Amino acid sequence: MSHLLHSKCQVLDGGKPMNEDEVHRHLNEVSGWHLNNGAIEKSFNFKDYLELMAFINAMAWICHTEDHHPDVAMGYNRCTVRFNTHSVGGISVNDFICAAKVNALVAFVA
């Protein structure tokens, strides 16, 4: 995971999505993430709303600096984060870079 954690997202306009083998290989590098309907996703649980919002705000800042933004569904103390890359029409390495950074973030918030 450390190579993903220390990587930066790249502009991929016109690029191709990862094939299924590449996706599964990368999923082994980001704990807890799984493939679901053309995206990688992971659910997170927190102590309360304040802890959830701290996570959401920190994740938003990280993803904004990477210029790669997830879909997020949230409730009182839980959320599900989904990444895919619209510019390639599927999953790219950028999704895994952000997933690794989100995983690292959880240790600081939770």
C-alpha positions in Angstrom: 0.0 0.0 0.0 2.8 2.5 0.7 3.5 3.0 -3.0 -0.2 3.9 -3.5 -0.2 6.1 -0.3 2.8 8.1 -1.6 1.5 8.4 -5.2 -0.4 11.3 -6.7 -3.4 11.0 -9.0 -2.8 11.7 -12.7 -5.0 13.2 -15.4 -6.2 10.1 -17.3 -8.4 11.7 -20.0 -8.6 9.2 -22.9 -7.1 6.5 -20.8 -8.5 3.0 -20.5 -10.0 1.5 -17.3 -8.2 -1.3 -15.5 -9.2 -4.8 -16.5 -10.7 -7.2 -13.9 -7.4 -8.8 -13.1 -5.7 -5.5 -12.5 -8.6 -4.4 -10.2 -8.4 -7.5 -8.1 -4.6 -7.3 -7.8 -5.0 -3.7 -6.6 -7.8 -4.6 -4.2 -5.3 -6.7 -2.3 -3.4 -3.5 -1.5 -6.3 -1.6 0.1 -7.7 -3.3 3.1 -11.5 -3.6 3.3 -12.3 -2.2 -0.2 -14.3 -4.3 -2.6 -15.6 -4.1 -6.2 -19.3 -3.2 -6.5 -21.1 -2.3 -9.7 -18.2 -0.7 -11.5 -16.5 1.1 -8.5 -14.5 0.2 -5.5 -16.2 0.9 -2.2 -15.8 0.6 1.5 -18.1 1.3 4.5 -16.9 3.0 7.6 -18.4 3.3 11.1 -17.7 6.0 13.7 -18.4 6.7 17.3 -20.9 9.5 16.5 -21.8 12.2 14.1 -19.0 14.5 15.0 -16.4 11.8 14.3 -18.1 11.0 11.0 -18.0 14.6 10.0 -14.4 15.0 10.9 -13.6 12.1 8.6 -15.8 13.4 5.8 -14.2 16.8 5.9 -10.7 15.5 6.1 -11.4 13.0 3.2 -12.9 15.9 1.2 -9.7 17.9 1.6 -7.5 14.9 0.6 -9.6 14.0 -2.4 -9.8 17.7 -3.5 -6.0 17.9 -3.4 -5.8 14.8 -5.6 -8.6 16.2 -7.9 -10.3 12.8 -7.6 -13.7 12.9 -5.8 -15.7 10.0 -4.4 -19.4 9.4 -4.1 -20.3 9.3 -0.5 -23.5 8.0 1.3 -23.7 8.9 4.9 -25.8 8.5 8.0 -25.5 9.5 11.7 -22.2 7.5 12.4 -21.5 5.6 9.2 -20.7 6.2 5.5 -19.9 4.4 2.3 -17.2 5.7 0.0 -17.1 4.8 -3.7 -14.4 5.6 -6.2 -14.4 5.2 -10.0 -12.9 7.3 -12.7 -15.4 8.9 -15.0 -12.8 10.0 -17.5 -11.8 6.4 -18.3 -15.3 4.9 -17.9 -14.3 2.5 -15.1 -11.7 1.9 -12.4 -8.2 3.4 -12.5 -5.1 3.5 -10.4 -6.3 7.0 -9.1 -9.2 5.2 -7.3 -6.7 3.0 -5.5 -4.4 5.9 -4.6 -7.4 7.7 -3.0 -8.6 4.5 -1.3 -5.1 4.1 0.3 -5.1 7.7 1.5 -8.6 7.3 2.9 -7.6 4.1 4.8 -4.6 6.0 6.3 -6.9 8.8 7.3 -9.1 6.6 9.4 -6.4 5.9 11.9 -6.2 9.7 12.7 -10.0 10.3 12.9 -11.4 7.2 14.6 
